[in-house]
Amino acid sequence: MTDTSPGYAITLRVELSADASSTASLAQAVINSGATLTALDVVESGHENMVVDVTCDTSDSAHAEKVTAAISEIPGAKVRKVSDRTFLLHLGGKLEVKPKVPLRTRDDLSRAYTPGVARVCMAIADDPSNARRLTIKRNTVAVVTDGSAVLGLGNIGPAAALPVMEGKAALFKQFADVDAWPVCLDTQDVDEIVRTVQILAPVYGGINLEDISAPRCFEIERRLRDLLDIPVFHDDQHGTAIVVLAALINALKVVKKKPADLRIVMSGAGAAGTAIAQLLAENGMKNITAFDSKGAVYAGRPNSESTSEWMLANTNNAGFTGKLSEGIIGADVFIGVSAPNILTEADVAAMAKNAIVFALANPDPEIHPGLAAKHAAVVATGRSDFPNQINNVLAFPGIFRGLLDAASNKITTETLMAAAHAIANCVSAEQLNASYIVPSVFDPKVAKSVAAAVEAVARKN
């Protein structure tokens, strides 16, 4: 199955004859090409010719070229220009800095800068805790990456990872009014990353680690948490785990199963997989068998350098060593954070009755949700164009909002649990169904609910 997406939206400026059938021919060419027509606007009009902007969603770059070719074949039509709407959105970046205070008069400058600013500097020198109260530290998060494990793209480096980090920072601001800034480091050395973040930390009230490959990410997070007096959160691990737990809490209500009774199969045992398994185990879901690119994860398995010690010691208690297609037989839950199209329709059909499938690989899931839904009772993906999107934006803005408001210096398992249950509780009993197990990312109460739950835990601790 091929699905169109706004992520591959294009606008074609087409010149063609001004007769009654012209726009209909344009629309039909788009539809026949398998694209989704979203807009058709006449931008110029004359007695003989007119110019029309045709906007449509395609499935990938090759599909966009196919649509362009189809329109070019319309008699008398000429494609003047094709604009990729995603690239247009990124022109010049997605962030800017604006002052929060007026700077219109000499008095303004005297207070915001010299000489008045010196008094504020000395207040912080005398009492460093004043930095949270008197600077951007109270509301600022660093989004730190080395570009080694960008979702769906792999090790593309810091410059190529910057658009993702910009987007993350924009989400922080949009959903929780947190001022976040990309910090893309041109090194993949653990010691250099830890030291660099350590010396940058005085500016920030929190550190959000992003897209750093396993197993280095585990050591980086652990060392930074030991070194810094501000919370350090690896979103690929804990953000994903929080939203998966929230979704699973509600999915179990739909299928009427208990956490302790579940047999869970996971595909992916890296950063996200490990954090998911740990958080599920904390919630009583301990019968977990994980698979990675080498097969089943089990204690004593050779070539396990990239697998965390926790996964080796705490999953697959039965010592299963077979294939994923064998391990999934009779399973209640499948959670994929791995690679596209590794699960077949027959695999899902072999699962237990009222099975739950979370196929979260992006942009292409482990199995197309339409195929999974033929046999599973509840299906979720990481994509926005299908129901039940497991999206970290449900978690990280509210988590940092709560941590910053509490002036917290750490993140605990209790923090993660509180966030997950807050997200789950944003879906009321009246709203809950198989296609709505997590709230919309645009639901304004989500970030506020998560922030309140996290702040309460942080203040208690």
C-alpha positions in Angstrom: 0.0 0.0 0.0 1.2 3.5 -0.8 -0.1 6.5 1.1 0.2 10.2 0.2 1.4 12.6 2.8 1.6 16.4 3.4 5.3 15.8 4.0 5.5 15.3 0.2 3.2 18.1 -0.8 3.9 20.0 -4.1 2.5 23.0 -5.8 2.7 23.1 -9.6 2.2 26.3 -11.5 0.6 25.4 -14.8 -0.2 27.5 -17.8 -3.0 26.1 -20.0 -5.9 27.2 -22.3 -8.8 29.1 -20.7 -11.6 26.7 -21.7 -14.2 25.1 -19.5 -12.5 21.7 -19.3 -9.0 22.9 -18.4 -9.2 22.8 -14.6 -11.2 19.5 -14.8 -8.3 18.0 -16.8 -5.8 19.2 -14.2 -7.7 17.7 -11.4 -8.2 14.4 -13.2 -4.5 14.1 -14.0 -3.6 14.5 -10.4 -6.2 12.0 -9.3 -5.2 9.5 -12.0 -1.6 9.7 -10.8 -2.7 8.6 -7.3 -2.0 11.9 -5.6 -4.4 13.7 -3.2 -5.6 17.0 -4.6 -5.8 19.6 -1.9 -6.1 23.0 -3.8 -6.6 24.3 -7.2 -6.2 28.1 -7.5 -6.4 30.4 -10.6 -3.6 32.9 -10.2 -3.8 34.6 -13.7 -6.6 34.7 -16.2 -6.9 35.9 -19.8 -9.1 35.4 -22.8 -6.9 32.7 -24.3 -4.8 31.3 -21.4 -4.8 31.1 -17.6 -2.3 30.1 -14.9 -3.4 27.7 -12.2 -1.6 26.6 -9.0 -2.3 22.9 -8.4 -1.4 21.6 -4.9 -1.4 18.0 -4.0 0.0 15.4 -1.6 2.2 12.7 -3.0 3.9 9.7 -1.5 7.5 10.5 -2.3 9.8 12.4 -4.7 9.3 9.9 -7.5 5.6 10.2 -7.2 5.8 14.0 -7.4 7.7 13.6 -10.7 5.0 11.2 -12.0 2.3 13.8 -11.2 4.3 16.5 -13.0 4.7 14.3 -16.0 1.0 13.5 -16.1 0.1 17.2 -16.1 2.7 18.0 -18.8 0.9 15.5 -21.1 -2.4 17.5 -21.0 -2.7 19.1 -24.5 -1.7 22.7 -24.3 -0.5 22.6 -20.7 2.9 23.9 -19.6 4.3 23.3 -16.1 6.1 26.6 -15.3 7.4 25.6 -11.9 7.2 22.9 -9.3 7.5 23.9 -5.6 8.2 21.4 -2.8 6.1 22.8 0.0 8.2 21.1 2.7 11.4 22.7 1.4 9.6 26.1 1.2 8.6 25.8 4.9 12.3 25.3 5.8 13.7 28.2 3.9 15.9 30.2 6.3 15.2 27.8 9.1 12.2 27.5 11.5 13.4 29.6 14.5 14.2 33.2 15.4 15.2 35.1 18.5 13.2 38.0 19.7 13.7 40.2 22.8 11.1 40.0 25.5 11.7 43.6 26.7 11.3 46.9 24.9 14.5 48.5 23.7 13.2 51.9 22.5 14.8 54.5 24.7 18.1 55.2 26.5 16.4 54.2 29.8 15.5 50.8 28.3 19.2 50.3 27.3 20.4 51.4 30.7 18.4 48.7 32.4 18.7 45.9 29.9 22.3 46.5 29.2 25.0 48.7 30.6 25.2 50.0 33.3 22.1 48.4 34.9 22.9 44.8 33.8 26.1 44.8 35.9 24.0 44.8 39.1 22.1 41.7 37.9 25.4 40.0 37.0 26.8 40.6 40.5 23.6 39.3 42.1 24.2 36.0 40.3 27.9 36.0 41.2 26.9 36.4 44.8 24.2 33.7 44.6 24.3 31.4 41.6 20.7 30.2 42.2 19.6 33.7 41.0 20.5 32.6 37.4 17.2 30.6 37.3 15.2 33.7 38.4 17.0 36.4 36.4 18.0 34.8 33.1 16.7 32.7 30.3 17.9 29.6 32.2 14.5 29.5 33.9 12.8 28.6 30.7 15.4 27.3 28.3 16.3 23.8 27.1 19.2 22.7 24.9 18.2 20.1 22.2 21.5 18.3 21.9 22.5 15.9 19.1 25.5 14.5 17.3 23.3 13.4 14.3 24.3 9.8 14.7 20.8 8.2 14.8 18.3 10.6 13.2 14.9 8.9 13.1 14.5 7.0 9.8 17.7 8.5 8.4 20.6 7.1 10.5 24.0 8.7 10.9 23.7 11.8 8.8 25.8 14.2 11.0 25.1 17.4 12.9 24.4 19.8 10.0 21.9 17.5 8.3 20.3 16.8 11.7 19.7 20.5 12.3 16.3 20.7 10.6 15.0 18.0 13.0 16.4 19.9 16.0 14.8 23.2 14.8 11.5 21.4 14.5 11.9 20.0 18.0 12.6 23.5 19.4 9.5 24.8 17.6 7.3 22.1 19.2 8.7 23.0 22.6 7.6 26.6 22.1 4.3 25.9 20.4 3.0 23.3 22.9 4.5 24.4 26.3 6.0 27.9 25.8 9.5 26.5 26.5 12.4 28.3 24.7 14.5 25.5 23.3 17.6 25.8 21.0 19.4 23.3 18.8 22.9 22.3 19.9 24.3 20.1 17.1 27.8 18.8 18.0 30.4 18.0 15.4 31.7 15.0 17.3 30.6 11.5 18.1 33.1 10.9 20.9 31.3 10.2 24.2 33.9 12.1 26.3 33.7 15.2 24.0 29.9 15.3 24.0 29.7 15.0 27.8 32.3 17.7 28.3 30.8 20.0 25.7 27.3 19.7 27.2 28.7 20.2 30.7 30.4 23.5 29.9 27.3 24.7 28.0 24.9 23.8 30.8 24.9 27.1 32.8 22.8 28.7 30.1 20.0 26.0 30.3 17.4 24.8 32.7 17.3 21.3 31.1 19.0 19.1 28.5 17.1 17.2 25.8 19.3 14.6 24.2 18.1 13.7 20.7 19.1 11.2 18.0 22.3 9.9 19.5 23.0 6.2 18.7 23.0 3.3 21.1 24.8 2.2 23.1 26.6 5.6 23.4 23.4 7.4 24.3 23.1 5.4 27.6 26.5 6.4 28.8 26.1 10.0 27.8 22.8 10.3 29.6 24.1 8.6 32.7 27.2 10.7 32.9 25.4 14.0 32.3 22.8 13.2 35.0 25.7 12.6 37.4 27.5 15.8 36.5 24.7 18.4 36.0 22.3 20.1 38.4 19.6 20.3 35.8 17.4 17.5 34.4 18.8 15.4 31.4 16.2 13.7 29.3 16.9 11.5 26.3 13.7 11.8 24.3 14.3 8.9 21.9 14.3 6.7 25.0 12.0 8.1 27.6 9.7 10.2 25.5 8.9 7.3 23.3 8.5 5.0 26.3 6.1 7.4 28.0 3.7 7.7 25.1 3.9 4.0 24.4 2.9 3.3 28.0 0.1 5.8 27.9 -1.3 4.3 24.7 -1.0 0.7 26.0 -2.8 1.7 29.3 -5.8 2.8 27.2 -5.5 0.0 24.6 -5.8 -2.5 27.4 -9.1 -0.9 28.4 -10.4 -1.4 24.9 -9.4 -5.1 24.7 -10.1 -5.7 28.4 -6.8 -7.3 29.3 -4.6 -6.9 32.4 -1.0 -5.8 32.4 0.3 -8.8 34.3 -1.3 -11.2 31.8 0.3 -9.8 28.7 2.9 -11.5 26.5 4.7 -8.7 24.7 6.9 -9.0 21.7 9.2 -6.1 20.7 11.2 -5.5 17.5 14.0 -3.1 18.3 16.3 -3.3 21.3 18.2 0.0 21.1 17.6 3.2 22.9 13.8 3.4 22.5 13.3 -0.4 22.9 15.2 -0.5 26.1 13.4 2.5 27.7 10.0 1.1 26.6 10.7 -2.3 28.1 12.0 -0.8 31.3 8.9 1.4 31.8 6.5 -1.3 30.9 8.2 -3.6 33.4 7.8 -0.9 36.1 4.0 -1.1 35.3 3.8 -4.8 35.8 4.2 -5.8 32.1 7.3 -8.1 32.5 6.7 -10.9 30.0 8.7 -9.2 27.2 10.7 -10.9 24.4 12.7 -8.5 22.3 14.2 -9.0 18.8 16.9 -6.9 17.0 18.7 -7.2 13.7 20.5 -10.3 15.0 17.4 -12.1 16.3 16.0 -12.7 19.7 17.7 -11.0 22.6 18.6 -13.4 25.4 21.2 -13.6 28.2 24.5 -14.9 27.0 23.9 -14.2 23.3 27.1 -13.6 21.3 27.6 -10.3 19.5 25.5 -8.3 22.0 27.7 -5.2 22.2 25.0 -2.9 21.1 22.3 -4.3 23.4 22.0 -2.9 26.9 22.8 -5.1 29.9 19.3 -4.4 31.2 17.7 -5.9 28.1 19.9 -9.0 28.2 19.2 -9.6 31.9 15.5 -8.6 32.2 13.7 -9.8 29.0 13.0 -13.1 27.4 13.1 -15.1 30.7 12.1 -18.2 28.7 15.3 -18.0 26.7 13.6 -18.1 23.3 16.1 -18.1 20.4 13.9 -18.4 17.3 12.7 -15.9 14.7 10.3 -13.0 15.2 7.7 -14.8 13.1 7.9 -17.7 15.6 8.1 -15.6 18.7 5.0 -13.5 17.8 2.7 -16.5 17.7 0.1 -16.1 20.5 1.5 -12.7 21.7 -0.9 -10.2 23.0 1.1 -7.1 22.1 3.6 -6.2 19.4 5.7 -3.1 19.7 8.0 -2.1 16.9 10.7 0.5 17.0 12.9 -0.9 14.4 12.5 -1.1 10.6 9.8 -1.1 7.9 7.9 -4.0 6.6 9.4 -6.7 8.8 6.0 -8.0 9.9 3.5 -9.8 7.7 -0.3 -10.0 7.8 0.1 -13.7 8.6 2.3 -12.7 11.6 -0.5 -10.5 13.0 -3.1 -13.2 12.3 -1.0 -15.6 14.4 -1.2 -13.3 17.5 -3.6 -13.8 20.4 -7.3 -12.8 20.1 -7.8 -9.0 20.5 -4.1 -8.3 19.8 -2.5 -4.9 20.0 0.0 -3.8 17.3 2.2 -0.7 17.7 4.2 -0.4 14.5 6.2 2.7 15.2 9.0 2.7 12.7 9.1 6.0 10.8 8.4 7.0 8.1 7.4 3.4 7.1 6.0 1.2 9.9 6.9 -2.5 10.5 3.6 -3.4 8.8 1.0 -1.2 7.0 -1.7 -0.3 9.6 -4.4 -1.3 7.1 -3.0 -4.8 7.0 -2.5 -5.1 10.7 -6.1 -3.9 11.4 -7.5 -6.9 9.6 -6.5 -9.0 12.5 -5.5 -6.8 15.5 -8.1 -5.1 17.7 -6.0 -2.0 18.2 -3.3 -0.6 15.8 -1.0 2.4 16.4 1.8 3.9 14.3 4.3 6.8 14.5 2.7 8.6 11.6 0.2 11.5 11.7 -1.8 10.3 8.8 -3.2 7.2 10.6 -5.2 6.9 13.9 -3.4 6.5 17.2 -0.2 8.3 16.4 2.4 7.6 19.1 4.1 11.0 19.0 6.6 12.2 21.5 5.2 15.7 21.3 2.5 14.4 23.7 5.3 14.1 26.3 8.4 16.2 26.1 6.9 19.7 26.1 4.8 19.1 29.2 7.6 17.2 30.9 10.1 20.1 30.6 7.4 22.7 31.4 6.8 20.9 34.7 10.5 20.4 35.4 11.3 24.0 34.7 8.4 25.3 36.8 9.6 23.2 39.7 13.2 24.3 39.2 13.9 20.5 39.2 17.4 19.1 38.9 16.6 15.5 38.0 14.2 13.1 36.3 13.1 9.9 38.0 11.1 6.9 37.0 8.3 8.3 39.0 8.4 11.4 36.7 8.1 9.2 33.6 5.2 7.2 35.1 3.4 10.4 36.1 3.7 11.8 32.6 2.4 8.6 31.0 -0.6 8.3 33.2 -1.4 12.0 32.7 -1.4 11.5 28.9 -3.6 8.4 29.2 -6.1 10.3 31.4 -6.5 12.9 28.7 -8.7 10.4 26.9 -11.9 10.2 28.7 -14.0 7.0 29.0 -16.5 8.6 26.6 -13.8 9.2 24.0 -11.9 5.9 24.3 -12.2 3.5 21.4 -9.9 1.4 19.2 -9.0 4.3 17.0 -8.5 6.8 19.8 -6.3 5.5 22.6 -4.1 8.6 22.8 -5.2 12.3 22.7 -4.6 14.5 19.7 -1.2 16.3 19.7 -3.2 19.5 19.3 -5.3 18.9 22.4 -4.4 21.9 24.6 -4.9 20.1 27.9 -2.3 17.5 27.2 0.9 19.6 27.9 -0.8 21.3 30.8 -1.8 18.0 32.4 1.6 16.5 31.9 3.3 19.6 33.2 1.1 19.6 36.3 1.8 15.9 37.0 5.5 16.2 36.5 5.8 19.4 38.6 3.9 17.7 41.5 6.4 14.8 41.4 9.4 17.0 41.0 8.4 19.2 44.0 7.7 16.2 46.2 11.2 14.8 45.4 
